[in-house]
Amino acid sequence: MTALACDPRELLAAAARIGAEPPDAVVGPLRVGVDLGTASCVLVVLDAEDRPVWVEAHPSGALRDGVVVDFARAVETVGRLKAAAERALDVELTAATTAYPPCIPVKDARACTYVCESAGFADVVLVDEVSAAQRTLGVRDGVVVDVGGGSTGVGVFRDGELVQLDDRAGGGHHLDLMLAGALGIPLEEAEPYKRAHPREAFPILVPGLQRVAENVRALTRGAEDLPLHLAGGALMIAGAGDVLARYLERPVVTYPHALLITPVGIARAAS
C-alpha cells in the first residue's frame, strides 16, 4: 500500500487535483468506482498504486433517496462518464464497482448494478456506501456518517470491523428545500447559493443540521463513546461539523473534499 493510500486527506487532495487532467504515467490494472448519487454521478479511476488517475462528475438527478427513478437518464450519465474516461486514459474500462445506501430494498440496490451494466460495464460489483467511505477513511474505532442527497447512512466500526449499519431519510436535498423556502428562490438555485454564500446560508441551515444530528443519535445507540467521521457533500459547509459536535456533545472529524470520500472508496472496494 502506498503512503498516499494510507493518508485519507492526501488521497482526497490527489483526487481533487486530478480534475480532467490525468497523470502522464498510469500504472495498470485500473479500478473504477461509480457513485450514482442523488444530485450528481461521480466516476473515479484508480491505478494499481492507488493513485487517482481520473475523476469526473456530471449532474444526474436520476436517483431519489438512493433509488433509481430515471433509469435511462442514469445509464446515459454513466455511459458519458465512462466514455470520457476511456478517451482520456486510452483504455477500455470493462469492470466497475458501484454503491447503494444502506438498508434500501435488494431490488433497488440491484438497480444500481443494472445501470452500470447497461452503460457498458461487463463486470459490476456492488457495495454499500458507508463501507465504501470506510475504504477511504480507514476508521478503526469510530462512526462513519455518509450524508448524501437523500439519506444519511451510519456505520459503527470497532477494531476496523463494521458492527452496526443503518440509514435514515434526510440529507442535502432536505437542506436545499429549507434554504429555498427561506430565501424564496427556486430549489435548483439553493445548492449554488449555499456554495457561493455560506455565511448567509449557514444560520438558515442550522435546524436542518440538527435534524441530521438527531438521526445520527438515533442510529448510534450504544456507540456514544466513538467519534463521528463526516463524509458526503451535503455537509460541506463551514461550521456544519461544529453544529453536530455541540448538539451531540461528541467529537466530530471533518475532511476536505468530503464529496469524494465515497466515490474514491467505491473504486478502492474493487481491490
Order of alpha helices (4+ residues) and beta strands (2+ residues): alpha-alpha-beta-beta-beta-beta-beta-alpha-beta-alpha-beta-alpha-beta-beta-beta-alpha-alpha-alpha-beta-alpha-beta-alpha
